[in-house]
Amino acid sequence: MEDYTTSYHALTILLTLLFLSNFHTSLASTSSTTTEKYKTYIKTACNSTTYPKECNNALLPFASKIKANPQKLCNTGLSISIKAAKNCSSTISKLSKNKGFTHSEVAIIKDCIENIKDSIDELKQSLNEMGHLGRSNVKAQIYDIKTWVSAALTDENTCTDGFDGMNVSKTVKNTIRKSILTVATPTSNALSLINSLHSY
């Protein structure tokens, strides 16, 4: 009788373990399928942006957070732009501390820092309004968000407009251009994603 009881318990434990193993595998498979679905959603959304490759690289790591939610997608895009703008501001501020610049270069760098500061404020306003989307007139809210992001993009590009007709060193030009590209790219992509919100 003892042998039978022992065998019965052993069989029960074995069957329980097999069930749990299959259940875990099933869960992992479902989770993997869901993640792929979210990634496909992001890739499709990024196809409509100005820089699809950069859009995918920036947003895919947040697939499980974004899911297939257009508002979360735009929120994440704006957050990435704000972070890039802050990094850009830091880089150009460090550049301004260097010595030996001409009066024109000093003026260009100073104006650029102000433009990026304005850009950060406008992106923050957009993100804040995105958080209240749906509480009032959605169309008017989306219009305001687009206006702010467009203004932010204009401010960013104004930094390099300052080079026109000016005698500016390669160091200043290259540093500012590279920095602006790192923020103008995600901002342009965020604007494209927001433009797709008309059906939200």
C-alpha positions in Angstrom: 0.0 0.0 0.0 2.8 2.4 0.8 4.4 1.8 -2.6 1.1 2.6 -4.2 0.8 5.8 -2.2 4.3 6.9 -2.9 3.9 6.1 -6.6 0.6 8.0 -6.6 2.2 11.1 -5.0 5.2 10.9 -7.3 2.9 10.8 -10.3 0.8 13.7 -9.0 4.0 15.8 -8.5 5.2 14.9 -12.0 1.9 15.8 -13.6 1.8 19.1 -11.7 5.3 19.9 -12.8 4.5 19.1 -16.4 1.3 21.3 -16.2 3.2 24.2 -14.8 6.0 23.8 -17.4 3.4 23.8 -20.2 1.6 26.7 -18.6 4.8 28.8 -18.3 5.7 27.9 -22.0 2.3 29.0 -23.1 2.5 32.3 -21.2 6.0 33.0 -22.6 4.7 32.3 -26.1 1.7 34.5 -25.6 3.9 37.3 -24.2 6.3 37.0 -27.1 3.5 37.2 -29.7 2.0 40.2 -27.9 5.4 42.0 -27.9 5.9 41.3 -31.6 2.4 42.7 -32.2 3.4 45.9 -30.4 6.7 46.1 -32.3 4.8 45.8 -35.6 2.5 48.6 -34.5 5.5 50.9 -33.9 7.2 49.9 -37.2 4.0 50.7 -39.1 3.6 54.1 -37.4 7.3 54.9 -38.0 6.9 54.3 -41.7 4.9 57.5 -42.0 7.7 59.6 -40.3 10.5 61.6 -41.9 13.2 59.4 -40.5 11.7 55.8 -40.1 14.9 54.1 -39.2 15.7 56.6 -36.4 12.0 56.4 -35.3 12.2 52.6 -34.9 15.5 52.7 -33.1 14.2 55.2 -30.6 10.7 53.8 -30.0 11.1 50.0 -30.3 12.7 49.7 -26.8 9.5 51.1 -25.4 7.2 48.7 -27.2 5.8 47.0 -24.1 5.0 50.5 -22.6 3.5 52.0 -25.8 1.6 48.8 -26.7 -0.7 49.9 -29.6 -1.8 53.1 -28.0 -1.4 56.2 -30.3 -1.4 58.6 -27.4 1.4 56.7 -25.6 3.3 56.5 -28.9 3.2 60.3 -29.2 4.0 60.8 -25.5 7.1 58.7 -25.9 8.2 60.4 -29.1 7.9 63.8 -27.3 9.8 62.6 -24.2 12.6 61.4 -26.5 12.7 64.8 -28.2 12.8 66.6 -24.9 15.7 64.5 -23.7 17.6 65.1 -27.0 16.9 68.8 -26.8 18.3 69.0 -23.2 21.4 67.1 -24.4 21.8 69.5 -27.3 21.5 72.5 -25.0 24.2 71.0 -22.7 26.5 70.4 -25.7 26.1 74.0 -27.1 26.4 75.5 -23.6 29.8 73.7 -23.1 30.8 75.0 -26.5 30.0 78.6 -25.4 32.6 78.3 -22.6 35.5 77.9 -25.1 37.7 80.9 -25.8 38.8 82.6 -29.0 35.4 83.0 -30.7 34.6 86.0 -32.9 31.8 88.4 -32.0 29.6 86.7 -34.7 30.3 83.2 -33.4 29.5 84.3 -29.8 26.2 85.8 -31.0 25.3 82.7 -33.0 26.0 80.4 -30.1 24.1 82.6 -27.7 21.1 82.7 -30.0 21.2 79.0 -30.5 21.1 78.3 -26.8 18.0 80.6 -26.5 16.4 78.8 -29.4 16.9 75.4 -27.9 15.6 76.6 -24.6 12.4 77.8 -26.4 12.2 74.5 -28.2 12.4 72.6 -24.8 9.6 74.7 -23.4 7.4 74.2 -26.5 8.0 70.4 -26.4 7.1 70.3 -22.7 3.9 72.2 -23.4 3.1 69.6 -26.1 3.7 66.7 -23.7 1.7 68.3 -21.0 -1.3 68.9 -23.3 -1.0 65.4 -24.6 -1.5 64.2 -21.0 -4.9 66.0 -21.0 -6.0 64.8 -24.4 -9.7 64.2 -24.5 -10.7 66.4 -21.5 -11.9 69.1 -23.9 -12.1 69.7 -27.6 -9.7 67.0 -28.9 -9.3 68.6 -32.4 -8.3 71.9 -30.8 -5.9 70.2 -28.4 -4.2 68.3 -31.3 -3.9 71.5 -33.3 -2.2 73.3 -30.3 0.2 70.3 -29.8 1.1 70.4 -33.5 1.6 74.1 -33.4 4.0 73.8 -30.4 6.0 70.9 -32.0 6.3 72.8 -35.3 7.5 75.9 -33.4 10.1 73.7 -31.6 11.3 72.3 -34.9 11.6 75.8 -36.3 13.6 77.0 -33.3 16.0 74.1 -33.6 16.6 74.7 -37.3 17.1 78.5 -36.7 20.4 77.6 -35.0 22.0 76.6 -38.3 20.3 79.5 -40.2 22.6 81.8 -38.2 25.6 80.5 -40.3 24.3 82.2 -43.5 26.6 84.9 -44.7 28.7 84.6 -41.5 32.4 83.7 -41.1 32.0 80.8 -38.8 34.7 78.3 -37.9 34.3 74.6 -38.8 34.4 73.7 -35.1 31.4 75.8 -34.3 29.5 74.8 -37.5 30.1 71.1 -37.0 29.3 71.0 -33.3 26.0 72.9 -33.7 24.9 71.0 -36.8 25.6 67.6 -35.2 23.8 68.6 -32.0 20.8 70.1 -33.8 20.5 66.9 -36.0 20.2 64.8 -32.8 17.2 66.8 -31.7 15.6 67.9 -35.0 15.3 64.2 -36.1 13.2 63.0 -33.2 11.2 66.2 -33.1 10.3 65.9 -36.8 9.3 62.2 -36.2 7.2 63.2 -33.2 5.4 65.8 -35.3 4.7 63.1 -38.0 3.3 60.8 -35.3 1.1 63.6 -33.9 -0.2 64.3 -37.4 -1.5 60.8 -37.5 -3.7 61.5 -34.5 -6.5 62.9 -36.6 -8.3 59.6 -36.3 -7.7 59.3 -32.5 
